[in-house]
Amino acid sequence: EKGITRAVLKSKSPSCGQTHIYNGTFSKVLKKGCGVTAALLTYYGIKVEEEVCFEREPI
C-alpha cells in the first residue's frame, strides 16, 4: 500500500536479525536463523538489510 521495498533492521535481534539471532536466553549466544520481523518482511517481498551493511570504515 505504501510502496515500501526495503527495510534496514538491527542485526542479531530476535525480531530483526537476518542471518544470525540471539537464542533468547540472554546469554549472548547466537544461532543461525532469521528474526520474526525479518522473516515476515521477506515473505511479503520487502528486501531486508542489516544496519551493519551501512556502517562506515574509520577515517
KOLZADREN-313050 format. One record per atom (N, C-alpha, C): atom name; x, y, z. Coordinates in steps of 0.2 Angstrom, whole numbers, plus 5000, padded with zeros to 4 digits. Layout:
BEGIN
atome | X | Y | Z
CA | X | Y | Z
...
# end
This chain:
BEGIN
atome | X | Y | Z
N | 5004 | 4994 | 5000
CA | 5000 | 5000 | 5000
C | 5004 | 5006 | 5000
N | 5010 | 5006 | 5004
CA | 5014 | 5012 | 5004
C | 5020 | 5012 | 5000
N | 5021 | 5006 | 4996
CA | 5026 | 5005 | 4991
C | 5033 | 5004 | 4994
N | 5033 | 5002 | 5000
CA | 5040 | 5000 | 5004
C | 5043 | 4994 | 5000
N | 5049 | 4995 | 4998
CA | 5053 | 4990 | 4995
C | 5059 | 4987 | 4999
N | 5061 | 4991 | 5004
CA | 5067 | 4989 | 5008
C | 5066 | 4991 | 5015
N | 5070 | 4987 | 5019
CA | 5070 | 4989 | 5027
C | 5077 | 4988 | 5029
N | 5079 | 4992 | 5034
CA | 5085 | 4992 | 5037
C | 5084 | 4990 | 5044
N | 5086 | 4984 | 5046
CA | 5084 | 4981 | 5053
C | 5091 | 4980 | 5057
N | 5090 | 4979 | 5064
CA | 5095 | 4978 | 5068
C | 5098 | 4971 | 5068
N | 5104 | 4970 | 5067
CA | 5107 | 4964 | 5066
C | 5107 | 4960 | 5073
N | 5107 | 4954 | 5073
CA | 5107 | 4949 | 5078
C | 5101 | 4949 | 5083
N | 5096 | 4954 | 5082
CA | 5090 | 4955 | 5086
C | 5085 | 4949 | 5084
N | 5082 | 4946 | 5090
CA | 5077 | 4940 | 5089
C | 5072 | 4942 | 5084
N | 5070 | 4949 | 5083
CA | 5065 | 4951 | 5079
C | 5068 | 4952 | 5072
N | 5073 | 4956 | 5072
CA | 5076 | 4959 | 5066
C | 5082 | 4956 | 5062
N | 5085 | 4951 | 5066
CA | 5091 | 4948 | 5063
C | 5090 | 4945 | 5056
N | 5094 | 4945 | 5052
CA | 5093 | 4942 | 5045
C | 5097 | 4935 | 5044
N | 5103 | 4934 | 5047
CA | 5106 | 4928 | 5046
C | 5108 | 4924 | 5053
N | 5109 | 4928 | 5058
CA | 5110 | 4926 | 5065
C | 5106 | 4930 | 5070
N | 5103 | 4926 | 5075
CA | 5100 | 4930 | 5080
C | 5102 | 4927 | 5087
N | 5101 | 4931 | 5092
CA | 5102 | 4928 | 5099
C | 5097 | 4923 | 5101
N | 5099 | 4918 | 5105
CA | 5094 | 4912 | 5106
C | 5089 | 4914 | 5111
N | 5089 | 4920 | 5114
CA | 5083 | 4921 | 5118
C | 5084 | 4920 | 5126
N | 5090 | 4917 | 5127
CA | 5092 | 4916 | 5134
C | 5096 | 4921 | 5138
N | 5097 | 4927 | 5135
CA | 5101 | 4932 | 5137
C | 5108 | 4930 | 5139
N | 5111 | 4925 | 5136
CA | 5117 | 4923 | 5137
C | 5122 | 4925 | 5132
N | 5120 | 4929 | 5127
CA | 5124 | 4932 | 5121
C | 5126 | 4926 | 5117
N | 5122 | 4921 | 5116
CA | 5123 | 4915 | 5112
C | 5119 | 4916 | 5105
N | 5123 | 4916 | 5100
CA | 5120 | 4917 | 5093
C | 5118 | 4910 | 5090
N | 5113 | 4910 | 5086
CA | 5111 | 4904 | 5082
C | 5109 | 4906 | 5075
N | 5110 | 4902 | 5070
CA | 5108 | 4904 | 5064
C | 5101 | 4904 | 5063
N | 5099 | 4909 | 5060
CA | 5091 | 4910 | 5059
C | 5089 | 4917 | 5057
N | 5083 | 4918 | 5056
CA | 5080 | 4924 | 5054
C | 5075 | 4926 | 5059
N | 5075 | 4933 | 5061
CA | 5071 | 4935 | 5066
C | 5064 | 4935 | 5063
N | 5059 | 4936 | 5067
CA | 5052 | 4936 | 5066
C | 5050 | 4941 | 5061
N | 5052 | 4948 | 5062
CA | 5050 | 4953 | 5058
C | 5054 | 4953 | 5051
N | 5060 | 4951 | 5052
CA | 5064 | 4950 | 5045
C | 5061 | 4945 | 5041
N | 5058 | 4939 | 5044
CA | 5055 | 4934 | 5040
C | 5049 | 4936 | 5037
N | 5045 | 4940 | 5041
CA | 5038 | 4942 | 5038
C | 5039 | 4947 | 5033
N | 5044 | 4952 | 5033
CA | 5045 | 4957 | 5028
C | 5048 | 4953 | 5022
N | 5052 | 4949 | 5023
CA | 5055 | 4945 | 5017
C | 5049 | 4941 | 5013
N | 5045 | 4938 | 5017
CA | 5039 | 4934 | 5015
C | 5035 | 4939 | 5010
N | 5034 | 4945 | 5012
CA | 5030 | 4950 | 5008
C | 5034 | 4954 | 5003
N | 5040 | 4951 | 5002
CA | 5044 | 4954 | 4996
C | 5048 | 4960 | 4997
N | 5048 | 4962 | 5004
CA | 5052 | 4968 | 5006
C | 5059 | 4966 | 5007
N | 5064 | 4969 | 5003
CA | 5071 | 4967 | 5004
C | 5074 | 4970 | 5011
N | 5076 | 4965 | 5015
CA | 5079 | 4966 | 5022
C | 5086 | 4967 | 5022
N | 5089 | 4972 | 5025
CA | 5096 | 4973 | 5026
C | 5098 | 4974 | 5033
N | 5103 | 4972 | 5036
CA | 5105 | 4974 | 5042
C | 5109 | 4980 | 5043
N | 5109 | 4984 | 5048
CA | 5112 | 4990 | 5049
C | 5119 | 4990 | 5048
N | 5122 | 4984 | 5049
CA | 5130 | 4984 | 5048
C | 5132 | 4984 | 5041
N | 5127 | 4984 | 5036
CA | 5129 | 4985 | 5029
C | 5130 | 4992 | 5028
N | 5128 | 4996 | 5032
CA | 5129 | 5004 | 5031
C | 5134 | 5007 | 5036
N | 5137 | 5003 | 5040
CA | 5142 | 5006 | 5044
C | 5149 | 5008 | 5040
N | 5151 | 5014 | 5042
CA | 5157 | 5016 | 5038
C | 5163 | 5014 | 5042
N | 5169 | 5013 | 5037
CA | 5175 | 5012 | 5040
C | 5178 | 5018 | 5043
N | 5182 | 5017 | 5048
CA | 5185 | 5023 | 5051
C | 5190 | 5027 | 5046
N | 5190 | 5033 | 5047
CA | 5194 | 5038 | 5043
C | 5201 | 5038 | 5045
# end
